[in-house]
């Protein structure tokens, strides 16, 4: 389980579109905390701090400790909205959790042992089929990543969910085996055929005594003149 996030939030006294727009004009955005058989709480959270967490990784899998009016609420970020034009963070939904809560989350896959992979040393290519896997885990013990070992694998090998070792109390949500990655055969580069150059035209052979037509019309005039001159003499 990763360290998680800490966040200080303000209670929102006013809700609705107008109040949300007023928050967004400042340095805060609206959010809500719900779940655990308690009424939802409307809060305001700092835009910059939460945006950095969003792009820093683990936004939905790390536990949030949210200070709301002096009391700490444990939660997971379950959903968020961004401005479709500027992509600014607009709203976040948090789910209250306890040590007894179990949740379904997508956890990233981390590949290890690449230097011990026979297939990669022989020129094979790692083809990743699943970058994340869906698991069920305790809300406070969600693994930061699921490790996939490539050690000893050869070209043509396929890694499935059955080959992975999950942390204690973590299970796949899919009962059937599914592919994670393969060690693919390298694709050889086939050189392109060189196109025939425009100047490569076959030469025309002319046998001795053959008449060649065309060319400069002045040459034909000179020949006829010579013949007339021969007859006159």
C-alpha positions in Angstrom: 0.0 0.0 0.0 1.3 3.4 -1.0 1.7 6.2 1.5 -1.4 8.0 0.3 -2.5 11.6 0.3 -3.5 14.1 2.9 -5.9 17.0 2.2 -7.5 19.8 4.0 -11.0 20.6 2.9 -13.6 23.3 3.8 -17.2 22.5 4.4 -19.4 23.9 1.6 -22.3 25.9 3.1 -23.8 26.6 -0.4 -24.3 24.1 -3.2 -25.5 24.4 -6.8 -24.1 25.7 -10.0 -23.6 29.3 -8.9 -21.7 28.3 -5.8 -19.6 25.8 -7.8 -18.7 28.5 -10.3 -17.7 30.9 -7.6 -15.4 28.2 -6.1 -13.8 27.5 -9.5 -13.1 31.2 -10.0 -10.8 31.0 -7.0 -8.3 28.3 -6.1 -10.8 25.7 -5.0 -13.1 23.2 -6.7 -16.3 21.5 -5.4 -16.2 17.9 -4.1 -18.4 15.4 -2.2 -17.7 12.6 0.2 -20.3 9.8 0.3 -20.7 6.2 1.4 -20.4 4.1 4.6 -24.1 4.5 5.4 -23.6 8.2 6.2 -25.1 11.3 4.5 -23.0 12.9 1.7 -20.8 15.9 2.6 -20.2 18.8 0.2 -16.7 20.1 0.6 -14.3 22.5 -1.2 -10.8 21.3 -2.0 -7.6 23.1 -3.3 -7.4 22.8 -7.1 -3.6 22.9 -7.4 -2.9 20.3 -4.8 -5.5 17.8 -6.0 -4.4 18.4 -9.7 -0.8 17.5 -8.8 -2.1 14.3 -7.1 -4.1 13.5 -10.2 -1.1 13.6 -12.6 1.3 12.2 -10.0 -0.1 8.6 -10.1 -2.2 6.5 -7.7 -5.1 9.0 -7.6 -7.8 6.4 -7.4 -5.8 3.6 -5.6 -4.1 5.6 -2.8 -5.9 6.3 0.5 -6.9 9.9 1.1 -6.8 11.4 4.7 -9.2 14.4 4.4 -9.3 16.9 7.2 -12.9 18.2 7.2 -13.5 20.8 9.9 -10.9 19.3 12.3 -11.9 15.6 11.8 -10.2 13.1 9.5 -12.1 11.2 7.0 -10.6 8.2 5.2 -11.6 8.0 1.6 -10.8 6.9 -1.9 -11.2 9.1 -5.0 -13.8 7.3 -7.1 -14.5 9.7 -9.9 -13.6 13.2 -11.2 -14.6 15.6 -13.9 -12.4 17.8 -16.1 -13.3 20.8 -18.3 -13.5 19.2 -21.8 -11.8 22.3 -23.3 -9.1 23.3 -20.9 -8.9 20.0 -19.1 -9.0 21.8 -15.7 -10.1 19.7 -12.8 -13.8 20.6 -12.0 -15.1 18.1 -9.4 -14.1 15.1 -7.4 -16.2 12.3 -5.7 -14.7 10.6 -2.7 -15.9 7.3 -1.1 -15.7 6.9 2.7 -13.9 3.7 3.7 -12.7 1.9 6.8 -10.3 -0.9 7.5 -13.2 -3.4 6.9 -14.2 -1.9 3.5 -13.5 -3.9 0.3 -13.4 -2.2 -3.0 -12.8 -2.9 -6.7 -10.0 -1.0 -8.3 -7.8 -1.0 -11.4 -4.2 -1.5 -10.3 -1.2 -0.8 -12.6 1.0 -3.7 -13.8 4.8 -3.4 -13.1 7.2 -5.6 -15.2 10.4 -6.8 -13.5 13.3 -9.1 -14.4 13.7 -7.7 -17.9 17.5 -8.2 -17.7 16.9 -12.0 -17.0 14.4 -12.4 -19.9 16.0 -14.8 -22.5 13.5 -13.7 -25.2 14.3 -10.0 -24.8 18.0 -10.7 -25.0 17.4 -12.6 -28.2 15.8 -9.6 -29.8 12.2 -10.3 -28.8 9.7 -7.5 -28.1 7.6 -7.2 -25.0 4.0 -6.8 -26.1 1.8 -5.5 -23.2 -1.8 -6.6 -23.4 -3.0 -5.3 -20.0 -1.5 -2.1 -18.4 -3.8 -2.4 -15.4 -5.7 -5.3 -13.8 -9.1 -5.2 -12.0 -8.8 -6.5 -8.4 -10.8 -6.6 -5.2 -8.9 -5.6 -2.1 -9.2 -4.0 1.3 -9.8 -0.3 0.9 -6.8 0.5 3.2 -4.5 -2.2 1.7 -4.7 -1.7 -2.0 -1.4 -2.7 -3.7 0.5 0.1 -5.4 1.1 -2.2 -8.4 1.0 -5.9 -9.4 4.4 -7.3 -10.3 4.9 -9.4 -13.4 8.2 -11.3 -13.7 9.8 -11.7 -17.1 12.8 -13.8 -15.8 13.5 -16.9 -17.9 10.8 -16.2 -20.5 11.7 -17.0 -24.2 10.3 -15.7 -27.5 6.7 -16.8 -28.0 5.9 -16.9 -24.2 2.5 -15.7 -23.0 1.9 -14.4 -19.5 -1.6 -14.7 -18.2 -3.3 -13.7 -14.9 -2.7 -17.3 -13.7 1.0 -16.7 -13.7 0.8 -13.8 -11.3 1.1 -13.9 -7.5 -1.2 -11.5 -5.8 -0.7 -9.9 -2.4 -2.6 -11.4 0.5 -6.4 -10.7 0.6 -6.3 -9.5 -3.1 -8.2 -11.3 -5.8 -8.9 -10.7 -9.5 -12.5 -9.7 -10.3 -12.4 -11.9 -13.4 -12.5 -15.6 -12.6 -11.3 -16.6 -16.0 -7.6 -16.4 -17.0 -6.8 -13.4 -19.2 -3.5 -12.4 -21.0 -1.2 -9.8 -19.5 1.7 -9.8 -22.0 3.7 -11.7 -24.6 7.3 -11.9 -25.8 6.8 -11.4 -29.5 9.0 -12.4 -32.4 10.9 -9.4 -33.7 9.6 -8.0 -37.0 12.4 -7.9 -39.7 12.7 -4.8 -41.8 12.1 -5.6 -45.5 14.0 -3.1 -47.7 11.8 -1.3 -50.2 12.4 -1.9 -53.9 14.2 0.9 -55.5 12.1 2.6 -58.2 13.4 2.8 -61.7 15.1 6.1 -62.2 13.5 8.3 -64.9 16.7 8.4 -66.9 17.2 4.7 -67.1 15.8 4.2 -70.6 17.1 1.4 -72.8 19.4 2.5 -75.6 18.2 2.1 -79.2 20.7 0.3 -81.5 20.8 1.5 -85.1 22.4 -0.8 -87.7 24.7 0.7 -90.3 22.7 1.8 -93.4 19.4 2.1 -91.5 17.5 5.4 -92.1 16.7 7.4 -89.0 13.8 9.8 -89.4 13.2 12.9 -87.4 15.7 15.3 -86.1 16.6 18.7 -87.4 14.7 19.5 -90.6 17.7 21.6 -91.9 19.7 18.4 -92.4 17.2 17.0 -94.9 17.4 20.3 -96.9 21.1 20.1 -97.2 21.0 16.6 -98.6 18.4 17.4 -101.2 20.5 20.4 -102.3 23.5 18.2 -102.8 21.7 15.8 -105.0 20.4 18.6 -107.3 24.0 19.8 -107.5 25.2 16.4 -108.6 22.7 16.2 -111.4 23.6 19.7 -112.7 27.1 18.8 -113.0 
